[in-house]
Structures are given as C-alpha cells and as structure tokens.
C-alpha cells in the first residue's frame, strides 16, 4: 500500500483512548435510569417501554464490548508493528555488520517508524 505508515505509539494511544471512552460512557448516570410500569400509565405502553429499555441496555453493552475489543486490537497491532520494526532493524544491522557491502544510506527513527534506504 503506497504511502502507508503505521505509528505504533499512536495506535497504542488510540487503544487506550477507546477503553477510556468505554469507562466514561458506562459510568454515565443516565444509563442507570429506568422508568417503572406505573410511570407509563398504560399496560401496553408499560410493556413497550420495558422492551425498549431492554433493547437499549443490550445495545449499550454490545457497543461497549465492541469498543473495548477495538482498543485491545489497536494495542495488539501496535505491539506487532513494534516487534516487526525491531526485527527489521536487527536484520539491517546484521547485514551491515556481516557483509559490509549493503549499508543503509539513511535510517530514520521517527516515533518508532523505520525508513531505510539501502545504497
């Protein structure tokens, strides 16, 4: 993919941010509010209200879990990118040390992103 760059630190921060948002969201006092059947004033309306509240609670739980999992996946992606970048840097250093013929013309380390131009 041309012009694609992964920045593990940013991926990790995004993962933490997702989990923080879930914590903030699930602690909202409004999520604890539940109307009683007597407040509905009508048995049919009370049943509809109960059904709506159950569906809403389920949707909130699904959204929270999906967001948590997204945060975990972003952290895992960051960990894998770091691991692969460390391995690539080690390979470049090994080639340079053992062969002496292939030398990086430039190696730039910028927020855990390695860009190497072999000369």
N, C-alpha and C positions, 0 to 999 in steps of 0.2 A: 504494500500500500504506500504510494508515494506521499511524502510529506507527513508521515505518521510518526508521532513521538509520544512515548509513554514516560511520564514522570512519576516514579513510584511514590515520592513524598506527597504529591498531590492526590494520587489515588488513595493513599492511606488516610490523608486528612478527610477526603470525601467519605470514606467508610466510617470514620469516627463521627463525622457530622450526621450521617444517616442515623446512626444509633442514638446520637444525642437528640435528634428530632423526634425519634420514637418515644424516648423518655419524656420529653416535654409534652408531646401530644397525648400520651396515655395518662398523664397526670392532670389533665385539664378537668376542673371541677364539673364542667357541663356534661362530661361523659358519665358521671355518676347519677345524673338526673333521670328519674323515671316517673312518669305520670301513673297514677293509680286508676283502676277502673272507675271508681266513684268520681274522679275528676272528669272523665269522659262524658258522664251523664246519660249514656245510652249503651245498652249491652252490645249492640252491633258495632258501634263506634269503639267501645272498650276493647272488643276482640281485634278490630283492625289496628288500634293503637298498640296493643300488645304484640301483634305480628310485626308491625313496623319497627317497634323497639328491638325486638329480637333480631330482625334482619339488619338493623343498623349496628347493633353490637357485634354481630358476626362480621359485617363488612369492616368495621374498625379493627377487629382482631386480625383479619386477613391482611389489611393494609399495613398494620404494624409489623406483622411477621414478614411480609414481603420486603419491607423497608429494612428490617434487621438483617435479613438474608442478603440484600443488596450490599449493605455495609460490610458484611463478612466477606462477600465475594470481591469487593473492591480491595479490602485488606489482603486477601489471598493473591489477587492479581499483582499488587504492589510487591508482595514478598517474592513471587515468582520472577517478576521483572528484575528485582534486585539480584536475585540468585543468578539469573542468566547473564546479567551485565557483569557481575563479579567473575563468572566463569569465562566470559569473552575477554575481559581484561587480563585474566590469568593466562589465557591462550596466547594473546598478543605478546605478553611479557615473556612467555616460554619460547615462542618463535624467535623473538628478538635475541634472547639470551643464547639459544642453541644454534641457530643458523647464522645469525649476524647479517643475513642478506636482506631479509624483509624487515624494514624498520618503519614504524609509523612516522609519517611526515608531520602529523599533528594528532594529538589525543587531547580532547577537551572534556573535562569532567564538569558538568553543569547540572546541579540538583539531581545527581545520580544517573544522568544520561551520558552515555559514552558515544562520542563520534570519532571514528578513526579513519584516517585517510592513509592508505598504505602506499609508499613510494617505491 
